[in-house]
Structure formats: structure tokens, C-alpha cells
Amino acid sequence: MLAAEQKTTKVLIVDDSAIVRKILSKQLDAHPSIEVIATAPDPYIARDKIVTLNPDVLILDVEMPRMDGVTFLKKLMKYHPMPVIIFSSLTPQGSKTAVEALASGAVEVLAKPGPSYSVGDACKQLCQTILAIPKGSFPKPVSAPAAPAESAHLLETTHKIIAIGASTGGVQALTCVLSSLPADSPGTLVVQHMPAQFTRSFAERLNETCAVQVKEAADGDHIIPGRVLIAPGGYHMVLQRSGASYYVAIKDGPAVCHQKPSVEVLFNSVAKYAGANAVGAILTGMGNDGAKGLLALKEAGAHTIAQDEATCVVFGMPREAIRLNAAEAIVPLEKISAALIQFARS
């Protein structure tokens, strides 16, 4: 009872990983002055627990389903200011996300354990940070936290996205590119101009020969490392985001750039929801579908690639992208997969 009576700081842990929640709860609760009063897997549940339990300190992850931690932090600081410690694999010292979190009101930003940083070290640092926060250092909240709101794209994420568009000559080009991707490649979205009855068999054929999983995209499919989603013929495919999770929506609608699916539609959605977390590539094809979309990707901070003229069956789509200065790099076909991976890891 004595140890329990000495606990002076109430902590709420918000992390989508059940293992992380369990480990942190056990380690922090072992401290005589810290009580973990609750945990939550996402900010929506956290919001309700903040209202009912009134914790002294919030430990908050960044990458979570439904919405990300930095967006929630900004809302929290506006409507219900309280001490928040960001604890994420995205926040090594000096990272963009760490700087944004501190600017948004976090009292401290700590990185989750890595190869040279143990769980014990991390929990010790968390305890020290929690107890160093002076009581009453934030104004008393006058209202409940606002309902979480979605931002367009995260400044950084551990999950990158590759987006590829192709038309005439694309079957051979995509076979070359996708078959050279390693099994742990970033989640990849592909638009190939192809009739509806062919995209599924094309995906199945690629799946037999590629290290990555290849499938025809279905509405709601999640984008995960090692998976390639090919837009179904006759429908547009767009990227969507829920928190730190990405998925695709398959939509009907008019042709864009005379195409359905359209590379333009895909690229614009990736620019909006993934931004600098994406890499875009435009391959061989007739016309201009995807050229402006590749420019939108570049302007959003993504790396962009166009296939070079010498290896294109038809240089139309890459030429238009290059003409718009949308391509950061012009690469021969046999080197595109390596360039995609290099850019995704930079």
C-alpha cells in the first residue's frame, strides 16, 4: 500500500502496438512515483480516457491507425493542453517529425529502442522525463479535447509508397521493374492501361515470378511493404489514408486523360496523401497521362523518375513529364527498380 500511496504522477500511454503498451505499462508502473492509469490504441480512444481519467502526462506514438499522433498533439494543445511525450520510431533526435512535434507542443520527443538503444534505457529515460515535468506547467483545460481531425499526409513515415504508371509497352516494362524489387520493398501502386478482363490475370502472372506479392487491387486493400496493387481495368485507383495507415479506394467515374484507370488520378492522390513519403515513376506509354500528376508528386516533395527514351517502346508519357520538369531522374528501364528502392530509402 505504501508504494501505491507514493505514486504521484498519472500516465496514459497511447500506442497501437499491444506489446509496446504492455512493456511500457509494466516498466513505468514499477516506478514508485508513476502510475499508468490506462492505455489506448489510438487517439480516438485516448480522447475519451483523457476526459474521464485526467492523466498528468500523455505518452504518444506517431504512427497509429485512424489518425497520427502529431495531428492529435496539435488538436490537444489547442483545446486541452497537457504534458505530452512523443515516443516513436520516427523521432530520433533532429528528425523532421521530432522538430514538428516539439514545435506543436510536446514537452519531449524520444525515440523508441533501436539497435543501439535498449528497452530498459528507453523506459529509464521516459521515467526521468515524466518526473521532470513540473506540476501545473500547463494551463488547466477548459474543455474536452476536440475530436481528432485528419491531415493530408505525414511529414515522415516508416512506410514509404511507390507509385508507377505505364501504358503502351508497359507490360514488359512493369515485368522488368517489379520482378527486380526485393521482397521487403515499400508498398507499391501501379496503373497500367489495360482492359478490365486482363488486369487480374496480369497481376496473377506477375505474382508467380516476383519476390513481392502482386494482386489486382480491391477497394479497401491496405498498402503494406512487399505488396504491389495493380489498378483494375475500367476503374480508377486512389490512395487514401487513415491515421498512419494507407489503403486504396477503387472508384468509377469519367476517363481522365482519355484513360480509366488513369495514372493522373493515382499520382494526384499519392501527392495529396503521401507527399514526400512517396516515390513516383512514369514508364513507357502513349499520350500524356500522369505527366502533370508526376509534377504534383515532385512539388509535394516526392522523388520522381521517368523512363529514358532509349528503353521506351513509346516515349510519349515520359517525354511529357520531362517536358514539365516533373522528373527528378531520367533512368533506363533496367535501372528503375534500383532507383525506386534507393529513393524510397533516402
Secondary structure, 3 states (H helix, E strand, C coil): CHHHHHCCEEEEEECCCHHHHHHHHHHHHCCCCEEEEEEECCHHHHHHHHHHHCCCEEEECCCCECCCHHHHHHHHHHHCCCCEEEEECCCCCCCHHHHHHHHCCCCEEEECCCCCCCHHHHHHHHHHHHHHCCCCCCCCCCCCCCCCCCCCCCCCCCCCEEEEEECCCHHHHHHHHHHCCCCCCCEEEEEECCCHHHHHHHHHHHHHHCCCEEEECCCCCECCCCEEEECCCCCEEEEEEEECEEEEEEECCCCECCECCCHHHHHHHHHHHCHHHEEEEECCCCCCCCHHHHHHHHHCCCEEEEECHHHCCCCHHHHHHHHCCCCCEEECHHHHHHHHHHHHCC
